Amino acid sequence: MPKLTVEDLKKIKDKKLKEISPRQHHFRVAITVHMGESGIAAGARDVMTALLEEAAAADCDDVQVLTADSYEKGKNEPYVSVSIKGQNTVLYQNMDADKIRQVFQKHILADEIQKEFTAPG
């Protein structure tokens, strides 16, 4: 798969925003990449890029990708929160591009929580 540029990601984001803004309340899934300063230093940008690539490839119109400040500063960053309607939010830790791809394919698309990446608690 070719690398996406920042411009490509902006185009994908703009397209998705136009498609979803009239029906924001219809999201089944909200995925939050915690991108505070320490999260970014730990690799959150790579996680976000991989997540946006997966979402674009799957063409899911019921998945919302968000950013937030750091969940908790520490050695387990970057964090990603996954909220699926009707289910408890799952917090993933120590994420990287490969792990978020697995989470997207298995948790978001197949409803299989990837317990080996979840934060304790």
C-alpha positions as a Markdown table, in Angstrom:
| # | Residue | x | y | z |
|---|---|---|---|---|
| 1 | Met | 0.0 | 0.0 | 0.0 |
| 2 | Pro | 1.5 | 3.4 | -1.0 |
| 3 | Lys | 2.2 | 5.9 | 1.8 |
| 4 | Leu | -0.4 | 8.6 | 2.2 |
| 5 | Thr | 0.8 | 12.2 | 2.2 |
| 6 | Val | -0.6 | 14.8 | 4.6 |
| 7 | Glu | -2.5 | 16.3 | 1.7 |
| 8 | Asp | -4.1 | 12.8 | 1.0 |
| 9 | Leu | -5.1 | 12.6 | 4.6 |
| 10 | Lys | -6.7 | 16.1 | 4.5 |
| 11 | Lys | -8.6 | 15.1 | 1.4 |
| 12 | Ile | -9.9 | 12.0 | 3.0 |
| 13 | Lys | -10.8 | 13.9 | 6.2 |
| 14 | Asp | -12.6 | 16.6 | 4.2 |
| 15 | Lys | -14.5 | 14.0 | 2.1 |
| 16 | Lys | -15.6 | 12.1 | 5.2 |
| 17 | Leu | -16.6 | 15.3 | 7.0 |
| 18 | Lys | -18.9 | 16.3 | 4.1 |
| 19 | Glu | -20.4 | 12.8 | 4.1 |
| 20 | Ile | -21.0 | 12.6 | 7.8 |
| 21 | Ser | -21.7 | 16.0 | 9.2 |
| 22 | Pro | -25.4 | 16.0 | 8.5 |
| 23 | Arg | -25.8 | 12.7 | 10.4 |
| 24 | Gln | -23.2 | 12.8 | 13.2 |
| 25 | His | -25.5 | 11.1 | 15.6 |
| 26 | His | -25.5 | 7.9 | 13.5 |
| 27 | Phe | -21.9 | 6.8 | 14.4 |
| 28 | Arg | -21.7 | 3.3 | 15.7 |
| 29 | Val | -18.0 | 3.6 | 16.6 |
| 30 | Ala | -15.9 | 6.5 | 18.0 |
| 31 | Ile | -12.1 | 5.9 | 18.0 |
| 32 | Thr | -10.0 | 8.5 | 19.8 |
| 33 | Val | -6.3 | 8.7 | 19.4 |
| 34 | His | -4.8 | 10.5 | 22.4 |
| 35 | Met | -2.4 | 13.0 | 20.8 |
| 36 | Gly | -1.1 | 15.2 | 23.6 |
| 37 | Glu | 2.5 | 16.2 | 23.4 |
| 38 | Ser | 3.8 | 13.0 | 25.0 |
| 39 | Gly | 1.5 | 10.8 | 22.9 |
| 40 | Ile | 2.8 | 12.4 | 19.8 |
| 41 | Ala | 6.4 | 11.9 | 21.0 |
| 42 | Ala | 5.5 | 8.2 | 21.6 |
| 43 | Gly | 4.2 | 7.8 | 18.0 |
| 44 | Ala | 0.5 | 8.8 | 18.0 |
| 45 | Arg | 0.9 | 10.4 | 14.5 |
| 46 | Asp | 1.8 | 7.1 | 13.0 |
| 47 | Val | -1.1 | 5.5 | 14.8 |
| 48 | Met | -3.5 | 8.2 | 13.5 |
| 49 | Thr | -2.2 | 7.8 | 9.9 |
| 50 | Ala | -2.6 | 4.0 | 10.0 |
| 51 | Leu | -6.1 | 4.3 | 11.5 |
| 52 | Leu | -7.2 | 6.8 | 8.8 |
| 53 | Glu | -5.8 | 4.5 | 6.1 |
| 54 | Glu | -7.7 | 1.5 | 7.5 |
| 55 | Ala | -10.9 | 3.6 | 7.8 |
| 56 | Ala | -10.6 | 4.9 | 4.3 |
| 57 | Ala | -9.9 | 1.4 | 2.9 |
| 58 | Ala | -12.9 | -0.1 | 4.7 |
| 59 | Asp | -15.1 | 2.8 | 3.6 |
| 60 | Cys | -17.0 | 2.8 | 6.9 |
| 61 | Asp | -19.4 | 5.6 | 7.3 |
| 62 | Asp | -20.4 | 4.7 | 10.8 |
| 63 | Val | -16.9 | 5.2 | 12.3 |
| 64 | Gln | -15.8 | 8.5 | 13.7 |
| 65 | Val | -12.1 | 9.2 | 14.3 |
| 66 | Leu | -11.3 | 11.8 | 16.9 |
| 67 | Thr | -8.2 | 13.2 | 18.7 |
| 68 | Ala | -7.9 | 14.2 | 22.3 |
| 69 | Asp | -5.2 | 15.3 | 24.7 |
| 70 | Ser | -3.0 | 12.6 | 26.3 |
| 71 | Tyr | -5.0 | 10.1 | 28.3 |
| 72 | Glu | -2.2 | 9.6 | 30.8 |
| 73 | Lys | 1.4 | 10.6 | 30.4 |
| 74 | Gly | 3.7 | 7.7 | 30.9 |
| 75 | Lys | 5.4 | 4.7 | 29.4 |
| 76 | Asn | 2.3 | 3.1 | 27.9 |
| 77 | Glu | 1.6 | 5.8 | 25.3 |
| 78 | Pro | 0.2 | 6.2 | 22.7 |
| 79 | Tyr | -3.3 | 5.4 | 23.9 |
| 80 | Val | -6.4 | 4.8 | 21.7 |
| 81 | Ser | -10.0 | 4.6 | 23.1 |
| 82 | Val | -12.6 | 2.7 | 21.2 |
| 83 | Ser | -16.3 | 3.3 | 22.0 |
| 84 | Ile | -18.9 | 1.2 | 20.3 |
| 85 | Lys | -22.5 | 1.9 | 20.9 |
| 86 | Gly | -24.0 | -0.3 | 23.6 |
| 87 | Gln | -20.6 | -1.5 | 24.8 |
| 88 | Asn | -18.0 | -0.3 | 27.4 |
| 89 | Thr | -15.2 | 1.9 | 26.1 |
| 90 | Val | -12.0 | -0.1 | 25.5 |
| 91 | Leu | -8.6 | 1.7 | 26.2 |
| 92 | Tyr | -5.7 | 0.4 | 24.2 |
| 93 | Gln | -2.1 | 1.2 | 25.2 |
| 94 | Asn | 1.4 | 1.1 | 23.6 |
| 95 | Met | -0.2 | 1.4 | 20.2 |
| 96 | Asp | 1.7 | 1.5 | 16.9 |
| 97 | Ala | 0.6 | 1.4 | 13.3 |
| 98 | Asp | 0.5 | -2.4 | 13.1 |
| 99 | Lys | -1.4 | -2.7 | 16.3 |
| 100 | Ile | -4.1 | -0.1 | 15.3 |
| 101 | Arg | -4.5 | -1.9 | 12.0 |
| 102 | Gln | -5.2 | -5.1 | 13.9 |
| 103 | Val | -7.6 | -3.4 | 16.3 |
| 104 | Phe | -9.5 | -1.9 | 13.4 |
| 105 | Gln | -9.8 | -5.1 | 11.5 |
| 106 | Lys | -10.6 | -7.3 | 14.5 |
| 107 | His | -12.3 | -5.0 | 17.1 |
| 108 | Ile | -14.1 | -2.5 | 14.9 |
| 109 | Leu | -15.0 | -4.7 | 12.0 |
| 110 | Ala | -15.3 | -8.1 | 13.7 |
| 111 | Asp | -16.2 | -7.1 | 17.3 |
| 112 | Glu | -13.2 | -9.0 | 18.8 |
| 113 | Ile | -11.5 | -6.9 | 21.5 |
| 114 | Gln | -7.7 | -7.3 | 21.2 |
| 115 | Lys | -7.1 | -7.9 | 24.9 |
| 116 | Glu | -3.3 | -8.2 | 24.5 |
| 117 | Phe | -3.2 | -4.4 | 23.8 |
| 118 | Thr | -5.7 | -3.2 | 26.4 |
| 119 | Ala | -4.8 | -1.1 | 29.4 |
| 120 | Pro | -5.4 | -2.7 | 32.8 |
| 121 | Gly | -8.4 | -1.5 | 34.7 |
